[in-house]
Amino acid sequence: MSDDRATTHASQFTATVPGIARIGADRELKRAVESYWAGRIDAAELGRVGAEIRRDGWNRLRRAGHDSIPVGTFSYYDQVLDTAEMLGALPPRVAGIDDRLDRYFAAARGTDDVTPLEMTKWFDTNYHYLVPEIGPDTRFSLDASRLVDEIAEARALGVAARPVVIGPITFLALAKAVDGADAPLTRVDDLIGLYSELLRLIGDTGVPWVQIDEPTLVTDQADGLAELAERVYRELSAVTGRPRILVQTYFGDAGDRLTALARTDVDGVGVDLVSGTAESVAGAGLGDKLVVAGVVDGRNVWRTDLDQALTTLEAVRRDVGALAVSTSCSTLHVPYSLSPETDLDGTDAGRTLRGWLAFADEKFAEVAALAGALADGRQAHAAEFDAARRALASRATDPRLTVGAVRDRLAALTADDWTRTPAAGRRKAQDDALGLPALTTTTIGSYPQTVEIRKARMAARTGALDEAAYRARMQQEIAEVIALQERIGLDVLVHGEPERNDMVQYFAEQLDGFFATRNGWVQSYGSRCVRPPILFGDVARPEPMTVDWITYAQSLTDRPVKGMLTGPVTILAWSFVRDDQPLIDTARQVALAIRDETVDLERAGVSIIQVDEPALRELLPLRAADRAEYLDWAVTAFRIATAGVADATQIHTHLCYSEFGEVIGAIADLDADVTSIEAARSHMEVLADLDSAGFANQVGPGVYDIHSPRVPSTEEITESLREALAAVTADRLWVNPDCGLKTRRTDEVEAALRNMVAAAHAVRT
């Protein structure tokens, strides 16, 4: 590579995004991957679908006017898993699987004989990544063939390709040490050599730029990150024959890490100016580098204030060598397009809401408009700027955003509204009322969403099935699930949630202040997709949402049936939330709506109510200084939602698929009577953390992993229970899977639960 700055600036780009979604505009990848797993299509057909999705994504960016296109962000399951494969860091237990694609999926999902990698949240998003395992015998080796092939594919189509890889610091910071190995970041020197080789390989393809993603640089995840970043990128930027290096950060302010990168010879830095600040760029000394400024929010769906964004860009431009416009992060986290949202056209209010929103395609256009205005002035894009101003003015004055009754109720809250009797007193009342055995067996909530259930829901939505017929069909499903659980011998039952499309969307469709999309799919993990609702206004519950379903289920059995609700923090985390007021206010509005439901369930005779908060860890700020405030309002919101019931009503909560260590005290502070929590993939490690935090209530550590199709044996679950009993007394221990069973087949569920109940009985005796 030449060091000639004239040559560098001649190849600058002006409009781009750090990455794009890969599920397909109509979830084509989900269907193809699941068909491959089921043996209905072969690898060649799966590859054809992948190529079509990649081509569609690249063309969307080209049509929007972007002059640098991210390549390499496509994945059949997860980008961190892709990086582990590229670096030769798949777990040794999959090494015996000859087929490369099957080996990859075995690491992701497991097989009958292979346990999968752990899964946890990608920073503070609802995307889940697979956690690489780095042991003392891990020997890294480079195989970049997939990336190189994708670069060739893009260039053959005339795409201005910019390959994207996860950086060595982020990869190791997100990995897990196993078998007594030192912290993975101690292996960074091993990876510098491989990344140097990778840079030369990419340079040989002829692309001008490579993007190396280092979101860890905005966190407090490790000490000395600024010094580490400077050392790593001094070495990588010294590689001969490399393309220009763009170090991309996102999800926060990189602070002194930008200054460290400025002291290296990397050619560009990507910054998140939605979560971060322009001031950190101004003082970083980036005067000879390209800065890719993320001024369009890549994580939320609100239309950009183009005037404000352009003002930010003009301020940044004074302090840097060159400037490009971007989204704040990959658009992996937002839906593809507003075009399919025909429900927005049904009313004047809906059409108004459409004007406030921007999904990925609309964000691509905003980026291009800002890049054009930065070059040619606002007047060159007057239509786009005028439309943005009108939308912002409309939103600011809409009466749905400020509802007097909701605001009055919020203002009247006091500490008494989130305080229950101490747990010991509640425990006696619940034991007397419920009479449950030690090692109580239950499940988390959902049962398999069969093809028949989905067809019935679609028929009801299109009008082919009337309300009475739909209710009868769902009641039939509930009756079958109750009968199945009684046959298996579970102690506390659930109704299976057949009427629910999603644990957040279901409630959003019944609460004021939300809009549920028709096709707003985003990837959660692997082939699992969700449709986050849009929380745009003040929240209230017009009428009960679950009472009829739960009381019907309870009428079918003498065993207790749990009421199933989603907690306020998770509803916020798994929605696109209004950005015009503090999250604490929105959380308390949602909490009051859920509180109304818990009170009505109790009034209807439901004695156990589960309020799930799997996203408690997800919203934890990436910087330690901001965490105490968040945890305080998050815990308070949960307690507002659950403190309206009597002592004898048992409150459960559920948490899953996060690294819990940083929120372990908050989990205890939730003060739920029973907490079920992911523990199978991490081998009960969380129990010791709970114990050290003074957690004294009942707990149900997941005894098997539901995200894998494998059915655990009775002996395997028995061993998990014995591990749990080393940390928790039998009178406090519940027995349950890791998570809901929605994504599994009925035969897998029945076999696994029979083994779970048998294990619980064996350990009891």
C-alpha positions in Angstrom: 0.0 0.0 0.0 1.2 3.5 -0.8 1.5 6.0 2.0 0.8 8.8 -0.4 -2.1 10.8 1.1 -3.2 12.1 -2.3 -3.7 8.5 -3.4 -5.6 7.8 -0.2 -7.9 10.7 -0.6 -8.6 9.8 -4.2 -10.2 6.6 -3.1 -12.3 8.0 -0.2 -16.0 7.1 -0.1 -18.8 9.3 1.2 -21.8 7.2 2.0 -22.0 3.7 3.6 -23.2 1.6 6.5 -21.1 -0.7 8.7 -23.2 -3.7 7.9 -26.7 -4.9 6.8 -29.2 -7.6 7.7 -28.8 -11.1 6.3 -32.1 -12.9 7.0 -33.7 -11.7 3.7 -36.5 -9.2 3.2 -39.1 -12.0 3.6 -36.9 -14.2 6.0 -35.7 -16.3 3.1 -32.6 -17.4 5.0 -34.6 -18.6 8.0 -36.7 -20.9 5.8 -33.7 -22.1 3.8 -31.5 -22.9 6.9 -34.3 -24.7 8.6 -35.0 -26.7 5.5 -31.3 -27.6 5.3 -31.4 -28.8 8.9 -34.5 -30.9 8.2 -32.8 -32.4 5.1 -35.3 -30.9 2.6 -32.6 -29.0 0.7 -28.9 -29.6 0.2 -25.9 -27.3 0.7 -26.0 -26.1 -2.9 -29.5 -24.8 -2.6 -28.8 -23.2 0.7 -25.8 -21.5 -0.9 -28.0 -20.2 -3.8 -30.4 -18.6 -1.3 -27.5 -17.0 0.5 -26.1 -15.6 -2.7 -29.5 -14.1 -3.6 -29.8 -12.4 -0.2 -26.3 -11.0 -0.5 -26.9 -9.6 -3.9 -30.2 -8.1 -2.8 -28.6 -6.3 0.1 -25.7 -5.0 -2.0 -28.2 -3.7 -4.7 -30.3 -1.9 -2.1 -27.2 0.1 -1.0 -26.2 0.8 -4.6 -29.7 2.0 -5.5 -29.6 4.3 -2.4 -26.4 5.9 -3.8 -23.8 4.4 -1.4 -20.3 4.3 -2.8 -18.7 1.7 -0.5 -20.6 -1.5 0.2 -19.9 -3.8 3.3 -19.1 -7.3 2.2 -18.6 -10.2 4.6 -21.5 -9.3 7.0 -23.6 -12.2 5.7 -23.8 -15.2 7.9 -25.7 -18.5 8.0 -25.9 -18.2 11.7 -23.7 -15.7 13.6 -20.8 -13.4 12.7 -18.8 -14.3 15.8 -19.1 -18.0 15.0 -17.9 -17.2 11.4 -14.8 -15.5 12.9 -14.1 -18.4 15.1 -14.2 -20.7 12.1 -12.0 -18.4 10.1 -9.4 -18.4 12.9 -9.5 -22.1 13.5 -11.1 -21.7 16.9 -14.2 -23.9 16.7 -14.4 -26.2 19.8 -12.5 -29.5 19.5 -15.7 -31.5 20.1 -16.9 -30.7 16.5 -13.6 -31.6 14.9 -14.7 -35.1 14.0 -17.5 -33.8 11.8 -16.1 -34.0 8.3 -18.6 -31.7 6.4 -17.6 -28.1 6.9 -21.2 -26.7 7.0 -22.4 -29.4 9.4 -19.4 -28.8 11.6 -20.3 -25.1 11.7 -24.0 -25.8 12.6 -23.0 -28.4 15.2 -21.0 -25.7 17.0 -24.1 -23.4 16.8 -26.9 -25.8 17.7 -25.3 -29.0 18.9 -26.1 -32.6 17.8 -27.2 -35.7 19.7 -23.5 -36.2 20.7 -22.2 -32.6 20.7 -23.1 -29.7 23.0 -23.2 -26.3 21.3 -21.3 -23.2 22.2 -22.8 -20.9 24.8 -25.0 -18.0 23.6 -25.2 -14.5 25.0 -26.2 -11.0 24.0 -24.2 -8.9 21.5 -23.3 -6.0 23.7 -26.5 -4.2 24.7 -28.7 -5.4 21.8 -31.2 -8.2 21.5 -29.0 -10.0 19.0 -27.4 -13.2 20.4 -23.9 -14.3 19.5 -22.2 -17.7 20.1 -19.3 -17.4 22.6 -16.0 -18.8 21.3 -14.1 -21.1 23.6 -10.4 -20.6 23.9 -8.5 -23.3 25.8 -4.8 -23.9 26.5 -4.6 -26.2 23.5 -6.4 -23.8 21.0 -4.1 -23.4 18.1 -5.3 -20.6 15.8 -5.0 -21.0 12.0 -6.4 -18.9 9.2 -8.9 -20.0 6.6 -10.3 -16.9 5.0 -11.7 -18.7 1.9 -15.3 -17.8 2.6 -14.5 -14.1 2.9 -12.3 -14.1 -0.2 -15.0 -15.9 -2.2 -17.6 -13.4 -1.1 -15.3 -10.5 -2.1 -14.9 -12.1 -5.5 -18.6 -12.6 -5.8 -19.2 -8.9 -5.0 -16.6 -7.6 -7.4 -17.9 -9.8 -10.2 -21.2 -7.9 -9.8 -19.5 -4.6 -9.9 -20.0 -3.9 -6.2 -17.7 -1.3 -4.6 -16.8 -3.9 -1.9 -15.4 -3.1 1.5 -14.8 -6.5 3.3 -15.8 -6.5 7.0 -14.2 -8.7 9.8 -14.5 -8.7 13.5 -11.3 -7.4 15.0 -8.9 -9.4 17.2 -9.5 -7.4 20.3 -13.3 -7.8 20.1 -13.1 -11.4 19.2 -11.0 -12.3 22.2 -12.8 -10.0 24.6 -16.1 -11.8 23.7 -14.6 -15.3 24.0 -14.5 -17.6 27.0 -11.5 -19.2 28.6 -12.0 -23.0 29.1 -10.1 -25.9 30.6 -8.0 -23.6 32.8 -6.8 -21.3 30.1 -5.8 -17.7 30.8 -8.1 -14.9 29.7 -8.5 -15.0 25.9 -7.1 -11.4 25.5 -3.7 -12.8 26.6 -3.6 -14.5 23.2 -3.8 -11.3 21.2 -0.3 -11.7 19.8 -1.2 -15.0 18.3 -4.0 -13.2 16.4 -1.9 -10.3 15.2 0.0 -12.6 12.9 -3.1 -14.2 11.5 -4.8 -10.8 10.9 -1.6 -9.6 9.2 -1.9 -12.6 6.9 -5.6 -11.8 6.4 -4.8 -8.2 5.5 -2.4 -9.4 2.8 -5.0 -11.8 1.4 -7.6 -9.1 1.2 -5.0 -6.8 -0.3 -4.4 -9.3 -3.1 -8.1 -9.1 -4.1 -7.7 -5.5 -5.1 -10.3 -3.9 -2.8 -9.2 -0.5 -1.5 -10.5 -0.8 2.1 -11.1 -3.3 4.8 -13.3 -2.7 7.8 -12.2 -4.2 11.1 -15.0 -4.0 13.7 -13.9 -3.3 17.3 -17.1 -2.4 19.3 -15.3 -3.6 22.4 -13.4 -0.3 22.3 -16.5 1.6 23.5 -16.8 -0.6 26.7 -15.1 -1.2 30.0 -14.8 -4.8 29.2 -11.0 -5.0 29.9 -8.3 -2.8 31.4 -5.9 -1.0 29.2 -8.0 -1.0 26.0 -6.5 2.2 24.7 -3.0 0.9 25.0 -3.9 -2.5 23.6 -5.7 -0.8 20.6 -2.7 1.3 19.8 -0.3 -1.7 20.0 -2.5 -4.0 17.9 -3.2 -1.4 15.2 0.4 -0.1 15.0 1.4 -3.6 14.0 -1.5 -4.2 11.7 -1.2 -0.9 9.9 2.5 -1.7 9.3 1.6 -4.7 7.2 2.8 -4.3 3.6 0.4 -5.1 0.7 -2.6 -4.4 2.8 -5.8 -2.4 1.9 -6.6 0.8 3.8 -7.8 0.0 7.3 -11.1 1.3 8.7 -11.4 0.5 12.4 -15.1 0.6 13.1 -16.6 1.3 16.6 -20.2 1.4 17.5 -22.7 1.2 20.4 -21.0 4.1 22.4 -18.3 6.7 22.7 -14.8 5.3 22.1 -13.2 8.2 24.1 -9.5 7.8 24.6 -9.4 4.7 22.3 -9.9 7.1 19.4 -6.8 9.1 20.5 -4.9 5.8 20.6 -6.0 4.8 17.1 -5.1 8.3 15.9 -1.5 7.6 16.9 -1.4 4.6 14.5 -1.3 4.4 10.7 -4.8 3.1 10.2 -6.5 5.1 7.5 -9.9 5.6 9.0 -12.1 5.3 12.1 -15.8 4.7 12.3 -17.6 6.3 15.1 -21.2 6.1 16.6 -22.4 9.7 16.9 -25.9 8.6 18.1 -24.6 6.9 21.3 -21.4 8.8 21.3 -20.5 12.5 20.9 -18.9 14.6 18.3 -16.7 16.2 21.0 -14.7 12.9 21.4 -13.9 13.1 17.7 -12.8 16.7 17.9 -10.2 16.1 20.5 -8.8 12.8 19.2 -6.3 14.1 16.7 -7.8 12.4 13.7 -6.8 15.2 11.3 -5.1 12.9 8.7 -7.7 10.1 8.7 -11.1 9.4 7.2 -13.8 9.4 9.8 -17.0 7.5 9.0 -19.6 9.3 11.1 -22.6 7.3 12.2 -25.2 10.1 12.5 -28.2 8.0 11.4 -29.4 5.6 14.2 -28.8 2.0 13.1 -30.7 0.6 16.1 -33.9 2.4 16.3 -36.6 3.2 13.8 -37.2 6.9 14.2 -36.7 9.3 11.2 -33.5 11.3 11.5 -33.5 15.0 12.2 -31.5 15.7 9.1 -30.8 19.3 10.1 -29.3 18.3 13.4 -27.3 15.5 11.8 -25.9 17.8 9.1 -24.9 20.3 11.7 -23.0 17.5 13.6 -21.3 16.4 10.4 -20.2 20.0 9.5 -18.7 20.3 13.0 -16.8 17.0 12.7 -15.5 17.8 9.3 -13.4 20.7 10.6 -11.3 18.2 12.7 -10.7 15.3 10.4 -8.9 14.5 7.2 -12.0 13.4 5.3 -15.6 12.5 6.3 -18.1 9.9 5.2 -21.7 9.5 6.4 -23.0 6.3 7.9 -25.5 4.7 10.2 -24.3 4.4 13.8 -24.0 0.6 13.5 -25.1 -2.2 11.2 -28.7 -2.2 10.2 -28.9 -5.8 11.3 -31.0 -4.4 14.2 -33.8 -2.8 12.2 -36.3 -4.2 9.7 -35.7 -4.1 6.0 -38.2 -1.6 4.7 -41.4 0.4 5.5 -42.9 -0.7 2.2 -44.7 -3.8 3.5 -46.3 -2.0 6.4 -49.7 -1.5 4.8 -51.4 -1.3 8.1 -49.9 2.1 8.5 -52.1 3.3 5.6 -55.4 2.3 7.2 -56.0 5.5 9.3 -54.9 9.0 9.4 -53.1 8.2 12.7 -51.3 5.3 11.0 -50.2 7.4 8.0 -48.9 10.0 10.5 -46.9 7.3 12.3 -45.4 6.2 8.9 -43.9 9.6 8.5 -42.1 9.4 11.8 -40.3 6.1 10.9 -37.2 4.9 9.0 -36.4 1.2 8.5 -33.2 0.1 6.8 -34.1 1.2 3.3 -35.2 4.6 4.5 -32.0 4.9 6.6 -29.9 4.1 3.5 -31.6 7.1 1.8 -31.0 9.3 4.8 -27.3 8.5 4.7 -27.1 9.3 1.0 -29.1 12.6 1.5 -26.8 13.7 4.2 -23.7 12.8 2.2 -25.1 14.8 -0.7 -26.0 17.8 1.5 -22.5 17.7 3.1 -21.0 18.0 -0.3 -23.5 20.3 -2.0 -25.5 22.1 0.7 -28.9 21.6 2.2 -30.7 23.1 -0.9 -29.4 20.3 -3.1 -31.6 17.9 -1.0 -34.4 20.4 0.1 -37.2 17.9 -0.4 -35.7 15.3 2.0 -34.9 17.9 4.6 -38.4 19.5 4.4 -40.1 16.1 4.8 -37.9 15.4 7.9 -38.9 18.7 9.4 -42.6 18.1 8.8 -42.4 14.6 10.4 -40.6 15.9 13.5 -43.2 18.7 13.9 -46.0 16.2 13.6 -44.6 13.9 16.1 -43.9 16.6 18.7 -47.5 17.7 18.8 -49.4 14.3 18.5 -51.8 13.8 21.5 -51.0 10.1 21.7 -47.6 11.0 23.1 -48.9 12.8 26.2 -52.0 11.2 27.9 -53.1 13.0 31.0 -54.4 10.0 32.9 -51.2 8.1 32.3 -49.0 11.0 33.4 -51.1 11.6 36.6 -50.8 7.9 37.6 -47.1 8.0 37.1 -46.7 11.2 39.2 -48.6 9.6 42.1 -46.2 6.6 42.5 -44.5 6.2 45.8 -42.1 3.6 47.3 -45.1 1.8 48.8 -46.1 0.9 45.3 -43.0 -1.2 44.7 -42.5 -2.7 48.2 -43.8 -6.2 49.3 -43.7 -8.0 52.6 -40.2 -9.5 53.3 -39.6 -12.7 51.4 -39.5 -15.0 54.4 -43.1 -14.0 55.3 -44.3 -14.4 51.8 -42.6 -17.9 51.6 -44.7 -19.2 54.5 -47.9 -17.9 53.0 -47.1 -19.5 49.7 -46.1 -22.8 51.1 -49.3 -23.0 53.0 -51.4 -22.1 49.9 -49.6 -24.2 47.3 -48.1 -27.2 49.1 -45.5 -27.9 46.4 -42.8 -30.6 46.8 -39.1 -30.0 47.0 -37.5 -29.9 43.6 -40.7 -28.6 42.1 -40.9 -29.3 38.3 -42.2 -26.8 35.8 -41.4 -25.2 32.4 -40.7 -21.6 31.5 -43.9 -20.8 29.6 -44.2 -21.5 25.8 -44.8 -24.9 24.2 -44.0 -25.7 20.5 -45.7 -23.3 18.0 -46.7 -26.0 15.5 -47.6 -25.4 11.9 -51.2 -25.8 12.8 -51.1 -23.1 15.4 -49.4 -20.7 13.0 -52.0 -21.5 10.2 -54.8 -20.8 12.6 -53.3 -17.5 13.7 -52.8 -16.5 10.1 -56.4 -17.5 9.2 -57.7 -15.4 12.1 -55.6 -12.4 10.9 -56.9 -12.6 7.4 -60.5 -13.2 8.4 -60.7 -16.8 7.2 -61.3 -17.9 10.8 -63.7 -15.9 13.0 -63.0 -15.0 16.6 -65.1 -17.7 18.1 -63.5 -20.4 15.9 -60.0 -19.1 16.6 -60.6 -19.1 20.4 -61.9 -22.7 20.2 -58.9 -23.7 18.2 -56.5 -22.2 20.8 -58.4 -23.7 23.7 -58.0 -27.1 22.1 -54.2 -26.5 22.0 -54.2 -25.4 25.6 -56.2 -28.5 26.6 -53.7 -30.7 24.8 -50.7 -29.0 26.5 -52.3 -29.3 30.0 -53.0 -33.0 29.4 -49.4 -33.5 28.2 -48.0 -31.9 31.3 -50.2 -34.0 33.6 -49.1 -37.2 31.8 -45.5 -36.2 32.1 -46.0 -35.5 35.8 -45.0 -31.8 36.1 -45.9 -30.1 39.3 -46.6 -26.5 38.1 -48.1 -26.2 34.7 -48.3 -23.5 32.0 -50.9 -23.0 29.3 -48.3 -23.2 26.5 -49.1 -19.7 25.0 -50.5 -20.9 21.6 -52.4 -17.6 21.2 -49.1 -15.6 21.4 -47.1 -14.8 18.4 -44.2 -13.4 20.5 -43.7 -12.6 24.2 -43.5 -8.9 23.6 -45.6 -8.3 20.4 -48.5 -10.1 22.0 -48.8 -7.5 24.7 -47.9 -4.6 22.4 -50.9 -5.4 20.3 -53.2 -4.9 23.3 -51.5 -1.9 24.9 -52.2 1.7 24.0 -49.0 3.5 22.8 -47.7 0.6 20.6 -47.8 -0.3 16.9 -47.1 -3.9 15.9 -45.5 -4.2 12.4 -46.7 -6.7 9.8 -43.2 -7.5 8.4 -40.7 -5.8 10.7 -38.6 -8.9 11.2 -35.1 -8.7 12.7 -32.7 -11.5 13.6 -32.4 -12.6 17.2 -30.1 -15.5 16.7 -29.5 -18.1 14.0 -32.8 -18.7 12.2 -34.8 -17.1 15.1 -36.5 -13.8 14.0 -38.7 -11.4 16.0 -40.8 -8.4 15.1 -40.1 -5.7 17.7 -43.2 -3.5 18.2 -42.9 0.3 18.0 -43.5 2.0 21.3 -44.4 5.5 20.2 -46.8 7.0 22.8 -47.9 6.9 26.4 -48.7 3.3 27.5 -51.9 2.0 29.2 -53.8 -1.3 29.4 -57.4 -0.8 28.2 -58.5 -4.3 29.3 -57.2 -7.6 30.6 -54.8 -9.4 28.2 -54.3 -12.9 29.5 -56.9 -13.6 32.2 -59.3 -15.5 30.1 -56.6 -17.8 28.6 -55.0 -18.6 32.0 -58.3 -19.2 33.9 -59.5 -21.5 31.1 -56.2 -23.5 31.5 -56.6 -23.6 35.3 -60.2 -25.0 34.9 -58.7 -28.1 33.2 -56.5 -29.2 36.1 -56.2 -29.3 39.9 -52.4 -28.5 39.6 -51.5 -24.8 39.7 -51.1 -23.1 36.3 -48.8 -20.1 36.1 -50.0 -16.8 34.7 -47.4 -15.7 32.1 -46.5 -12.1 31.5 -43.5 -10.2 30.1 -41.8 -7.7 32.3 -41.4 -3.9 31.6 -37.7 -3.9 31.0 -37.9 -6.7 28.5 -40.9 -5.0 26.7 -38.7 -2.0 26.4 -35.6 -3.9 25.3 -37.4 -5.9 22.6 -39.3 -2.9 21.2 -38.3 0.1 19.3 -38.8 2.7 22.0 -39.7 6.3 21.8 -36.6 8.5 22.1 -38.4 11.7 23.2 -38.5 11.0 27.0 -36.3 9.3 29.6 -36.4 5.5 29.6 -37.3 5.5 33.3 -40.6 7.2 32.5 -41.5 4.8 29.7 -40.5 1.8 31.9 -42.8 2.9 34.7 -45.7 3.4 32.3 -45.3 -0.2 31.0 -44.8 -1.5 34.6 -48.2 0.0 35.6 -49.9 -1.7 32.7 -48.3 -5.1 33.7 -49.3 -4.4 37.4 -52.9 -4.1 36.3 -52.7 -7.5 34.7 -51.1 -9.2 37.7 -53.8 -7.8 40.0 -56.5 -9.1 37.7 -54.9 -12.5 37.4 -54.8 -12.8 41.2 -58.4 -11.6 41.4 -59.3 -14.4 39.0 -57.8 -17.1 41.3 -54.3 -17.5 39.7 -51.9 -18.2 42.5 -48.5 -18.2 40.6 -47.7 -15.4 38.2 -44.4 -15.3 36.2 -43.2 -11.9 34.9 -40.3 -12.6 32.6 -37.3 -10.3 32.5 -34.8 -12.1 30.2 -33.5 -8.7 28.9 -32.5 -7.3 32.3 -28.8 -7.7 31.4 -29.3 -6.6 27.8 -29.9 -2.9 28.5 -27.0 -2.7 31.0 -24.9 0.3 29.9 -21.6 -0.6 28.3 -19.7 1.8 30.6 -19.6 1.0 34.4 -20.2 4.6 35.4 -23.7 4.5 33.9 -24.9 1.1 35.3 -26.1 1.9 38.9 -28.7 4.4 37.6 -30.0 1.9 35.0 -30.2 -1.0 37.5 -32.0 1.1 40.0 -34.9 2.1 37.6 -35.0 -1.4 36.0 -35.4 -3.1 39.3 -38.0 -0.6 40.5 -40.0 -1.1 37.3 -40.2 -4.8 37.9 -41.2 -4.3 41.4 -43.9 -1.8 40.4 -45.3 -4.5 38.1 -45.3 -7.2 40.7 -45.9 -5.6 44.1 -49.7 -5.2 43.8 -50.5 -8.8 44.8 -50.9 -10.5 48.2 -48.2 -12.4 50.0 -49.7 -15.8 49.1 -49.4 -15.1 45.4 -46.1 -16.4 44.2 -44.2 -14.2 41.8 -41.8 -15.8 39.4 -39.4 -14.3 36.9 -37.2 -15.7 34.2 -33.8 -14.6 32.8 -31.8 -16.2 30.0 -28.8 -16.1 27.7 -26.7 -13.3 29.1 -23.6 -13.0 31.2 -25.2 -12.4 34.5 -22.2 -11.6 36.7 -22.6 -7.8 36.3 -26.3 -7.8 37.2 -26.3 -10.5 39.9 -27.1 -8.0 42.7 -30.0 -6.6 40.7 -31.4 -10.1 40.1 -31.5 -10.5 43.9 -33.0 -7.1 44.2 -35.9 -8.0 41.9 -37.2 -9.9 45.0 -39.1 -12.5 42.9 -40.2 -15.5 45.0 -38.8 -17.8 42.3 -36.2 -16.9 39.7 -35.6 -19.3 36.8 -32.3 -18.7 35.0 -30.2 -20.0 32.2 -27.5 -22.3 33.5 -27.2 -25.4 31.3 -24.6 -24.2 28.8 -22.7 -22.6 31.6 -22.8 -25.6 33.8 -24.6 -24.0 36.8 -21.9 -21.3 37.2 -24.5 -18.7 37.9 -25.6 -20.3 41.2 -22.3 -19.5 42.9 -22.7 -15.9 41.8 -26.2 -15.7 43.2 -25.1 -17.2 46.4 -22.3 -14.6 46.8 -24.8 -11.8 46.1 -26.9 -12.9 49.1 -29.7 -14.4 47.0 -31.9 -16.3 49.4 -35.2 -16.9 47.5 -36.1 -19.9 45.4 -34.3 -20.5 42.1 -34.7 -22.7 39.0 -31.4 -23.0 37.1 -32.1 -24.4 33.7 -31.2 -28.1 33.6 -31.1 -28.5 29.9 -30.6 -26.2 26.8 -33.7 -25.8 24.7 -31.9 -24.0 21.8 -30.3 -27.3 20.8 -32.4 -30.2 19.2 -30.6 -32.8 21.3 -32.7 -34.5 24.0 -30.7 -34.7 27.3 -30.7 -38.1 29.1 -32.1 -38.6 32.6 -28.6 -39.2 33.9 -27.3 -35.9 32.4 -30.1 -33.9 34.0 -29.6 -35.8 37.3 -25.9 -34.7 37.2 -27.0 -31.1 36.6 -29.3 -31.2 39.6 -26.6 -32.6 41.8 -24.3 -29.7 40.7 -27.1 -27.3 41.6 -27.7 -28.9 45.0 -24.0 -28.2 45.8 -25.0 -24.5 45.8 -28.8 -24.4 46.6 -30.7 -26.4 49.3 -33.4 -28.7 48.0 -36.3 -26.6 49.5 -35.1 -23.6 47.3 -34.4 -25.5 44.1 -36.9 -25.7 41.2 -36.4 -27.9 38.2 -37.0 -26.5 34.7 -35.5 -26.1 31.2 -33.4 -23.1 30.3 -36.0 -21.2 28.4 -39.4 -21.5 26.7 -40.1 -24.4 24.3 -41.6 -22.5 21.5 -38.9 -23.3 18.9 -38.7 -27.1 19.6 -40.7 -30.0 18.1 -43.3 -31.7 20.3 -41.6 -35.0 20.3 -38.3 -33.4 21.5 -40.2 -31.6 24.2 -42.0 -34.6 25.5 -38.9 -36.8 25.6 -36.8 -34.1 27.3 -39.4 -33.3 29.9 -40.0 -36.9 30.8 -36.3 -37.2 31.4 -36.3 -34.0 33.5 -39.2 -35.2 35.7 -37.5 -38.6 36.1 -34.3 -36.9 37.2 -36.1 -34.7 39.7 -37.8 -37.8 41.2 -34.6 -39.7 41.4 -32.8 -36.8 43.2 -35.7 -36.3 45.6 -35.4 -39.9 46.7 
